Amino acid sequence: MKGFVGLKTDSLEQTTAKLNAVTSNILYTNFESKVDLLEDISEEERTKYKKEVANSIETVVGQ
């Protein structure tokens, strides 16, 4: 699953590399495109949801 998420053992110490791997993952990009279409939530809520999804991909899917 780490390969699916894009996390490699040598990049785990590099926060930027980790974030880029997660935010370029199909699970994240699909969520991002859909949440960006929602008109009934604020930009702050969108950002919060995106951070939660990125964290879940990294900690749950990537484990």
Backbone as a printed PyTorch tensor [residue, N CA C, xyz], in Angstrom:
tensor([[[  0.8220,  -1.2010,   0.0000],
         [  0.0000,   0.0000,   0.0000],
         [  0.8630,   1.2610,   0.0000]],

        [[  2.0480,   1.1940,   0.6010],
         [  2.9110,   2.3810,   0.5720],
         [  3.2460,   2.7600,  -0.8600]],

        [[  3.4320,   1.7610,  -1.7140],
         [  3.6930,   2.0480,  -3.1170],
         [  2.5010,   2.6940,  -3.7930]],

        [[  1.2960,   2.2330,  -3.4540],
         [  0.0720,   2.8090,  -4.0140],
         [ -0.0660,   4.2610,  -3.6020]],

        [[  0.2110,   4.5370,  -2.3360],
         [  0.1020,   5.8990,  -1.8320],
         [  1.2490,   6.7500,  -2.3590]],

        [[  2.3540,   6.1220,  -2.6840],
         [  3.5030,   6.8670,  -3.1840],
         [  4.5420,   7.1110,  -2.1300]],

        [[  4.4050,   6.4540,  -0.9810],
         [  5.3760,   6.6200,   0.0900],
         [  6.4460,   5.5460,  -0.0310]],

        [[  7.6860,   5.9720,  -0.0270],
         [  8.8030,   5.0430,  -0.0600],
         [  9.5490,   5.1840,   1.2530]],

        [[ 10.1510,   4.1310,   1.7000],
         [ 10.8390,   4.1750,   2.9910],
         [ 11.9000,   5.2610,   3.0390]],

        [[ 12.5940,   5.5400,   1.9410],
         [ 13.6270,   6.5570,   1.9560],
         [ 13.0650,   7.9800,   1.9350]],

        [[ 11.7820,   8.1410,   1.6790],
         [ 11.2010,   9.4890,   1.6480],
         [ 10.3510,   9.7800,   2.8800]],

        [[ 10.2870,   8.8570,   3.8260],
         [  9.4310,   9.0620,   4.9970],
         [  9.8990,  10.2250,   5.8660]],

        [[ 11.1900,  10.5270,   5.8540],
         [ 11.6830,  11.6460,   6.6570],
         [ 11.4460,  12.9920,   5.9740]],

        [[ 11.1320,  12.9750,   4.7280],
         [ 10.9740,  14.2150,   3.9760],
         [  9.4950,  14.5760,   3.8830]],

        [[  9.0730,  15.5060,   4.7210],
         [  7.6730,  15.8910,   4.7870],
         [  7.1400,  16.3600,   3.4420]],

        [[  7.8800,  17.1580,   2.7290],
         [  7.4160,  17.6670,   1.4380],
         [  7.2220,  16.5390,   0.4440]],

        [[  8.1530,  15.6200,   0.3940],
         [  8.0380,  14.4830,  -0.5240],
         [  6.8250,  13.6450,  -0.1600]],

        [[  6.5860,  13.4560,   1.1330],
         [  5.4360,  12.6940,   1.5890],
         [  4.1410,  13.3780,   1.1840]],

        [[  4.0620,  14.6570,   1.4250],
         [  2.8540,  15.4060,   1.1000],
         [  2.6010,  15.3760,  -0.3990]],

        [[  3.6220,  15.5670,  -1.2010],
         [  3.4490,  15.5280,  -2.6510],
         [  2.9990,  14.1550,  -3.1210]],

        [[  3.5320,  13.1040,  -2.5210],
         [  3.1300,  11.7480,  -2.8890],
         [  1.6600,  11.5240,  -2.5640]],

        [[  1.2390,  11.9760,  -1.3990],
         [ -0.1550,  11.7840,  -0.9810],
         [ -1.0940,  12.6290,  -1.8180]],

        [[ -0.7750,  13.8870,  -2.0300],
         [ -1.6940,  14.7700,  -2.7480],
         [ -1.7280,  14.5100,  -4.2440]],

        [[ -0.8090,  13.7040,  -4.7510],
         [ -0.8790,  13.3240,  -6.1580],
         [ -1.5140,  11.9420,  -6.3350]],

        [[ -1.8700,  11.3000,  -5.2270],
         [ -2.5140,   9.9900,  -5.2710],
         [ -3.9350,  10.1110,  -5.8160]],

        [[ -4.3840,   9.0930,  -6.5380],
         [ -5.7190,   9.1060,  -7.1610],
         [ -6.8380,   9.2620,  -6.1220]],

        [[ -6.6570,   8.7000,  -4.9430],
         [ -7.6890,   8.8530,  -3.9100],
         [ -7.8430,  10.3220,  -3.5230]],

        [[ -6.7140,  11.0010,  -3.3570],
         [ -6.7520,  12.4070,  -2.9700],
         [ -7.2480,  13.2820,  -4.1190]],

        [[ -6.7050,  13.0870,  -5.3100],
         [ -7.0810,  13.9610,  -6.4300],
         [ -8.5520,  13.8090,  -6.7850]],

        [[ -9.0740,  12.6020,  -6.6630],
         [-10.5030,  12.3820,  -6.9160],
         [-11.3460,  13.1160,  -5.8700]],

        [[-10.9650,  12.9920,  -4.5970],
         [-11.6910,  13.6990,  -3.5410],
         [-11.5980,  15.2060,  -3.7580]],

        [[-10.4040,  15.6810,  -4.0400],
         [-10.1870,  17.1190,  -4.2110],
         [-11.0660,  17.6900,  -5.3310]],

        [[-11.1430,  16.9870,  -6.4440],
         [-11.9420,  17.4950,  -7.5560],
         [-13.4240,  17.5490,  -7.2070]],

        [[-13.8640,  16.6100,  -6.4010],
         [-15.2820,  16.6010,  -6.0210],
         [-15.6020,  17.6300,  -4.9410]],

        [[-14.7390,  17.7620,  -3.9560],
         [-15.0040,  18.7270,  -2.8800],
         [-14.9100,  20.1580,  -3.4090]],

        [[-14.0690,  20.3830,  -4.4090],
         [-13.9580,  21.7240,  -4.9850],
         [-15.2310,  22.1480,  -5.7150]],

        [[-16.0520,  21.1990,  -6.1080],
         [-17.3100,  21.5140,  -6.7940],
         [-18.4420,  21.8820,  -5.8320]],

        [[-18.2660,  21.5600,  -4.5530],
         [-19.3220,  21.8400,  -3.5850],
         [-19.4480,  23.3460,  -3.3520]],

        [[-20.6420,  23.8400,  -3.5030],
         [-20.8670,  25.2750,  -3.3290],
         [-21.3690,  25.6290,  -1.9370]],

        [[-21.8110,  24.6340,  -1.1850],
         [-22.4290,  24.8940,   0.1100],
         [-21.4470,  24.8870,   1.2790]],

        [[-20.1530,  24.7590,   1.0140],
         [-19.1860,  24.7850,   2.1010],
         [-18.1430,  25.8680,   1.8350]],

        [[-17.5590,  26.3460,   2.9110],
         [-16.5760,  27.4280,   2.8010],
         [-15.2190,  26.8820,   2.3580]],

        [[-14.3680,  27.7930,   1.9630],
         [-13.0030,  27.4190,   1.5700],
         [-12.2550,  26.8050,   2.7570]],

        [[-12.5150,  27.3180,   3.9410],
         [-11.8800,  26.7750,   5.1420],
         [-12.2890,  25.3190,   5.3620]],

        [[-13.5720,  25.0150,   5.1280],
         [-14.0400,  23.6380,   5.2710],
         [-13.3980,  22.7360,   4.2170]],

        [[-13.3020,  23.2300,   2.9890],
         [-12.6520,  22.4490,   1.9310],
         [-11.2230,  22.1000,   2.3200]],

        [[-10.5020,  23.1020,   2.7920],
         [ -9.1140,  22.9050,   3.2000],
         [ -9.0260,  21.8970,   4.3390]],

        [[ -9.9150,  22.0130,   5.2950],
         [ -9.9380,  21.0860,   6.4270],
         [-10.1880,  19.6590,   5.9500]],

        [[-11.1540,  19.4740,   5.0800],
         [-11.4660,  18.1390,   4.5670],
         [-10.3060,  17.5650,   3.7640]],

        [[ -9.6700,  18.3970,   2.9760],
         [ -8.5320,  17.9330,   2.1800],
         [ -7.3840,  17.4800,   3.0840]],

        [[ -7.1320,  18.2390,   4.1470],
         [ -6.0790,  17.8490,   5.0880],
         [ -6.4240,  16.5330,   5.7680]],

        [[ -7.6880,  16.3550,   6.1250],
         [ -8.1170,  15.1130,   6.7630],
         [ -7.9530,  13.9220,   5.8210]],

        [[ -8.3090,  14.0970,   4.5580],
         [ -8.1780,  13.0210,   3.5830],
         [ -6.6950,  12.7120,   3.3550]],

        [[ -5.8680,  13.7230,   3.2060],
         [ -4.4310,  13.4910,   3.0110],
         [ -3.8520,  12.7350,   4.2030]],

        [[ -4.2330,  13.1330,   5.4060],
         [ -3.7570,  12.4510,   6.5970],
         [ -4.2240,  11.0030,   6.6340]],

        [[ -5.4680,  10.7660,   6.2760],
         [ -5.9990,   9.3840,   6.2610],
         [ -5.2890,   8.5320,   5.2260]],

        [[ -5.0160,   9.0820,   4.0670],
         [ -4.3030,   8.3260,   3.0360],
         [ -2.9150,   7.9570,   3.5420]],

        [[ -2.2560,   8.9060,   4.1760],
         [ -0.9000,   8.6730,   4.6690],
         [ -0.8790,   7.6710,   5.8220]],

        [[ -1.7930,   7.8300,   6.7730],
         [ -1.7250,   7.0210,   8.0000],
         [ -2.5040,   5.7280,   7.9360]],

        [[ -3.5860,   5.6630,   7.1710],
         [ -4.3980,   4.4550,   7.1250],
         [ -4.0760,   3.6300,   5.8850]],

        [[ -4.1680,   4.2520,   4.7290],
         [ -3.9250,   3.5270,   3.4720],
         [ -2.4510,   3.1800,   3.3490]],

        [[ -1.5840,   4.0800,   3.7470],
         [ -0.1550,   3.8770,   3.5960],
         [  0.4620,   2.9250,   4.5970]],

        [[ -0.3090,   2.4250,   5.5220],
         [  0.2390,   1.5090,   6.5370],
         [  0.2230,   0.1020,   6.0810]]])
